[in-house]
Amino acid sequence: MPGTLPAQPGIIIYIAFETVIAVFAILGNILVIWVVKFTPAFQKTIYYFIVSLAVADITVGIAMPAAIVVSLEISMIYEACLFMCCLLVAFTQASILSLLAIAIDRYLKVRLLVRYKTITTEKRIWVILAAIWLLSLLMGFVPMFGFAAESSNKNVTCKFIKVMKMEYMIYLSFFAGTLFPLILMCVLYAKIFCIIRTKLKHCSVNVTRQRVFYRHELKTAKSLVLVLFLFAVCWLPMCIINCIIHFYSKNIPKPVIYTGILLSHSNSVMNPIIYAFRIKKFREACNQILRTYILCSNPIHNPSTINSSSEIL
């Protein structure tokens, strides 16, 4: 028989927060995609990957009911519980790989300035995007192919650690799928900052256009490092909790686990806020869309009138 909803106030608060995060994650990232699609100035290589990141955050928001079901620890078919857990891991992996693709794109732009456009063709970008999502799904659904925690019962009390092997969560999902890409991204951004500062130092004062380009790239890199930093802050606590559970067999209090889960999921809300605060043209496009299509107070203008600017990524 299915279990009943736990009566503890903690689970009710957790569900309420998950619901709010899901709504804002979906709406905020839909707005990001909307801005990119209808604003020609944003239709550049990097925005393909930003849209991929936004889609990943939307899917995390859509999958939050699955996270809530898992947190309720109700009885269900083993495979159904495992599928929901794998879904959450796969979408998180898509976020990480999209961030890595953005970092590589920025590195190529400052490192191979002349050849950048010939390397980053539209066909190659679509191949990379397909690879990101295929690899994310493969890594996320590894437990479905026999690498999950074994159960002799068809029905189980659905808990993350009951169906997912902690070895998989630590070594593949965390070390290989999260920590290694984060370290690689830190190295790439460090190289980006070094290249930009060197170029600005040796740039002739008379070459105004080149100086403007590298200053713009420096500002872009700072914004993306902020996105990366917040991702690490949001996701590392939950990964550390998993390590403590696995290596030290400690019983972590449920409020701590709920806080870690909420913090990791809240990252899906943050990127649209960062774009709005750090990119003036993005903020203007958002305001234009909200006025034109949501409030219907300014139907004459169109976000496509926002042209290229040095403040756009």
C-alpha positions in Angstrom: 0.0 0.0 0.0 1.3 3.5 -0.8 2.6 5.4 2.2 0.9 8.5 3.5 2.2 12.1 3.5 4.5 12.6 6.6 2.9 14.9 9.1 6.2 16.7 10.1 6.2 20.5 9.5 9.7 20.1 7.9 8.4 18.2 4.9 5.6 20.6 4.3 8.0 23.6 4.3 10.3 21.6 2.0 7.5 20.9 -0.5 6.4 24.6 -0.4 10.0 25.8 -1.2 10.4 23.2 -3.9 7.1 24.3 -5.5 8.2 28.0 -5.5 11.6 27.1 -6.9 10.1 25.0 -9.7 7.7 27.8 -10.8 10.5 30.5 -10.8 13.0 28.1 -12.5 10.5 27.3 -15.3 9.3 30.9 -15.9 12.7 32.6 -15.5 14.4 30.3 -18.0 11.5 30.4 -20.5 12.1 34.2 -20.4 15.8 33.6 -21.1 15.0 31.5 -24.2 12.3 34.0 -25.3 14.8 36.8 -25.1 17.4 34.9 -27.1 15.0 33.7 -29.8 13.4 37.1 -30.5 16.5 39.3 -30.1 18.9 39.2 -33.0 21.7 40.8 -31.0 21.7 37.7 -28.7 21.9 35.1 -31.5 25.6 34.4 -31.1 27.5 31.2 -30.5 27.6 31.5 -26.7 23.8 31.9 -26.5 23.2 28.5 -28.0 24.9 27.1 -24.9 23.1 29.5 -22.6 19.8 28.3 -24.1 21.0 24.7 -23.5 21.7 25.7 -19.8 18.3 27.3 -19.6 16.6 24.2 -21.0 18.4 22.1 -18.4 17.2 24.4 -15.7 13.7 24.2 -17.0 13.8 20.4 -17.0 15.1 20.5 -13.4 12.0 22.6 -12.5 9.7 20.2 -14.4 11.3 17.3 -12.6 10.9 18.8 -9.1 7.6 16.9 -8.5 9.7 13.8 -8.8 12.1 15.2 -6.1 9.1 15.8 -3.9 7.8 12.3 -4.4 11.2 10.9 -3.5 11.3 13.0 -0.4 7.9 11.7 0.8 9.4 8.2 1.0 6.2 6.5 -0.3 6.0 2.9 -1.4 6.2 2.4 -5.2 7.6 0.2 -7.9 11.4 0.0 -7.7 11.9 0.9 -11.4 9.6 4.0 -11.1 11.6 5.3 -8.1 14.9 4.6 -9.8 13.7 6.4 -13.0 12.8 9.5 -11.1 16.1 9.6 -9.3 18.0 9.1 -12.6 16.0 11.9 -14.2 17.2 14.4 -11.7 20.9 13.4 -12.1 20.7 13.6 -15.9 19.3 17.1 -16.0 21.9 18.3 -13.5 24.6 16.8 -15.7 23.2 18.7 -18.7 23.6 22.0 -16.7 27.3 21.2 -15.8 28.2 20.2 -19.4 26.5 23.4 -20.8 28.5 25.5 -18.4 31.7 23.7 -19.5 30.8 24.3 -23.2 30.3 28.0 -22.4 33.8 28.1 -20.7 35.4 26.4 -23.7 33.6 28.8 -26.1 34.9 31.8 -24.3 38.4 30.4 -24.1 38.5 29.8 -27.9 37.2 33.3 -28.6 40.1 35.0 -26.7 42.7 32.4 -27.6 41.9 32.0 -31.3 40.5 35.3 -32.1 41.0 35.2 -35.9 40.0 31.5 -36.3 37.1 31.6 -33.8 34.3 32.0 -36.4 35.6 29.3 -38.7 35.9 26.9 -35.8 32.5 27.5 -34.2 30.2 26.9 -37.1 26.5 26.3 -36.6 26.8 22.7 -37.6 29.5 22.0 -35.0 27.5 23.8 -32.3 24.5 21.6 -32.9 26.7 18.5 -32.8 28.2 19.7 -29.5 24.7 20.4 -28.1 23.5 16.9 -29.1 26.6 15.4 -27.5 26.0 17.4 -24.3 22.5 16.0 -23.9 23.3 12.5 -25.1 26.2 12.2 -22.6 24.1 13.8 -19.8 21.3 11.2 -20.4 23.8 8.3 -20.6 25.5 9.4 -17.3 22.2 10.1 -15.6 20.6 6.8 -16.5 23.6 4.5 -15.9 21.8 3.0 -12.8 19.0 1.9 -15.0 21.4 -0.5 -16.8 22.2 -2.6 -13.7 24.3 -0.2 -11.7 21.7 0.7 -9.1 21.3 -0.5 -5.6 19.8 -4.0 -5.6 16.4 -4.8 -4.2 14.7 -8.1 -3.8 11.3 -6.5 -3.6 9.3 -5.2 -6.5 7.9 -2.4 -4.3 10.2 -0.2 -2.2 10.1 2.8 0.0 11.3 5.3 -2.5 14.4 7.0 -1.1 17.4 8.3 -3.1 20.0 6.3 -1.2 17.9 3.2 -1.3 17.8 2.9 -5.1 21.0 4.7 -6.2 24.4 3.2 -5.4 26.5 5.7 -3.5 29.6 4.6 -5.4 27.9 5.8 -8.6 26.9 9.1 -6.9 30.4 9.7 -5.6 32.7 8.4 -8.2 30.8 9.0 -11.5 28.2 11.7 -10.7 30.3 13.8 -8.3 34.0 13.2 -9.0 33.8 12.6 -12.8 30.6 14.5 -13.6 30.8 17.5 -11.4 34.2 18.0 -9.7 36.4 17.4 -12.7 34.3 19.8 -15.0 34.4 22.4 -12.3 38.2 22.2 -11.9 38.5 22.3 -15.7 36.3 25.4 -15.9 38.3 27.1 -13.2 41.5 26.5 -15.2 39.9 27.8 -18.4 38.6 31.0 -16.8 42.0 31.5 -15.2 43.6 31.2 -18.6 41.0 33.6 -20.1 41.8 36.2 -17.5 45.5 35.9 -18.1 45.1 36.1 -21.8 42.9 39.2 -21.6 45.1 41.0 -19.1 48.2 40.3 -21.2 46.5 41.5 -24.4 45.3 44.7 -22.6 48.7 45.3 -21.2 50.4 45.0 -24.7 47.6 46.7 -26.6 48.5 50.0 -28.2 46.5 52.9 -26.8 45.7 53.8 -30.4 44.0 50.4 -31.1 40.7 51.4 -29.5 38.6 48.7 -31.1 40.9 45.9 -29.8 40.9 47.3 -26.3 37.1 47.6 -26.3 36.9 44.0 -27.4 39.1 42.6 -24.6 37.5 44.8 -22.0 34.2 43.5 -23.1 35.5 39.9 -22.9 36.8 40.6 -19.4 33.4 41.7 -18.3 31.8 38.7 -19.9 34.2 36.4 -18.2 33.4 38.0 -14.8 29.7 37.4 -15.3 30.2 33.8 -16.3 32.5 33.1 -13.4 29.7 34.4 -11.1 27.4 31.9 -12.8 30.0 29.1 -12.2 30.7 30.2 -8.6 27.0 30.1 -7.7 26.6 26.7 -9.3 29.5 25.4 -7.2 28.1 27.0 -4.0 24.7 25.5 -4.7 25.7 21.9 -5.7 28.9 21.2 -3.7 27.1 21.0 -0.2 24.8 18.2 -1.4 27.8 16.4 -3.0 29.7 16.7 0.3 26.7 15.4 2.2 26.7 12.3 -0.1 30.5 11.8 0.6 29.9 12.0 4.3 27.1 9.4 4.1 29.2 7.1 2.0 32.7 7.3 3.5 31.8 7.9 7.2 28.4 6.1 7.4 27.0 9.1 9.2 23.3 9.7 9.6 22.7 13.3 8.4 19.7 15.1 10.0 16.8 15.4 7.5 16.7 19.2 7.8 20.3 19.4 6.6 19.5 17.1 3.7 16.4 19.1 2.7 18.5 22.3 2.9 21.2 20.8 0.6 18.5 19.6 -1.9 16.8 23.0 -1.9 20.1 24.9 -2.3 21.0 22.7 -5.3 17.6 23.1 -7.0 17.6 26.9 -6.3 20.6 27.2 -8.7 18.1 26.8 -11.6 16.5 30.1 -10.6 19.7 32.1 -10.3 21.0 32.3 -13.9 18.2 34.5 -15.3 18.7 36.9 -12.3 22.4 37.1 -13.0 21.8 37.8 -16.7 19.3 40.5 -15.8 21.6 42.3 -13.4 24.9 41.9 -15.3 23.8 42.4 -18.9 22.0 45.7 -19.6 20.7 44.7 -23.0 19.3 41.5 -21.6 17.5 43.4 -18.9 16.1 45.8 -21.5 14.9 42.9 -23.7 13.2 41.3 -20.7 11.4 44.6 -19.8 10.4 45.0 -23.5 8.9 41.4 -23.6 7.1 41.8 -20.3 5.6 45.1 -21.4 4.7 44.0 -24.9 3.5 40.4 -24.5 2.6 40.1 -20.8 1.3 43.5 -19.8 0.3 44.5 -23.3 1.2 48.1 -22.4 3.7 48.7 -25.2 2.7 46.7 -28.3 4.4 48.9 -30.8 8.0 48.0 -29.9 9.6 44.7 -30.4 12.6 43.1 -28.6 14.1 42.5 -32.1 14.8 46.3 -32.2 17.6 45.7 -29.6 20.7 45.7 -31.7 24.3 44.5 -31.1 26.1 46.3 -28.3 29.4 45.9 -26.5 27.4 45.0 -23.4 26.1 41.8 -25.0 28.0 38.6 -24.4 
